[in-house]
Amino acid sequence: MLIANRYVNRARALVAAFSVVSVASSAQAEIDGHGPDAWRVIGVSANDVLNARMGPGTSYRVIETFAHNERGMQQITCVPFYTAAHSMAMSEAQIKALPPRWCLMRNRSMSKAGWVAARFLQEDGLAPIKESQTAPDMTGADGTRLEVANTDGEPRMVIDAPDIGLAYSLPPGWATDEPYFYETAAGVRATRPTMTFYVNDREEWRALLWLNPRQMQSIGCVETEAGDLCYRDQNDRQAAEYVGPMIHFDAGAVSAQ
């Protein structure tokens, strides 16, 4: 199905606007100290903890642990460090070549601190999904039933799905169907969930990105922590690169902490 140019342009404009705000505010926060007041742990199973290490990497010894649902954390600094200006000066290849980001964090009472992988952190002001944000009666333009939708205008709506080891965020005007796992005729179940991201185009929900699709020919994909995030039109690559960092897949996270 081809997507009308007006839809592609609207989606691209939405993504570009949020990308600029996100990058600029994040960089400024690290410079002047006026960023998010608190952070929370995401993507860690309820029966597990987040390891805090002596330095930014798994080669450093674990010195503390944070609860799987730790909240009110303070961020001291993160590495690698770069501002929005630095980001604009680097090529896509240079950014991708940077090592995984780690942050020095301390708990609310400041009784313990340590370095943790940034993929397990989320701004604490972004509330988990509310009952009013479910979408039981909404369907996409392709007839697919939508599971959740950010229709309340929240900057980012956080969805935690610990039963499938997935956590992700939705910007305003975005929605997804229900994540599921492919299973072959022989009964072999996929290890990574699959779902579709939709964008609201003039009151109609259009499919834009596909997470970990089994077989989709002639479309591009970008690599995310949760698997390949694919798009049908090259113009939508920016959307995939924007949403990709908001997806966290927890399979094997215990060994990766």
Secondary structure, 3 states (H helix, E strand, C coil): CCCCHHHHHHHHHHHHHHHHHHHHHHHHHHHHCCCCCCEEECCCCCCCEEEEECCCCCCCCEEEEEECCCCCEEEEEEECCCCHHHHHHCCHHHHHCCCCCEEEEECCCCCCEEEEEHHHEEECCCCECCHHHECCCCECCCCCECCEECCCCCCCEEEEEHHHCEEEEECCCEEECCCECCECCCCCECCCCEEEEEEEECCEEEEEEEECCCCCCCCEEEEECCEEEEECCHHHHHHHHHHHHHEEECCCHHHHC
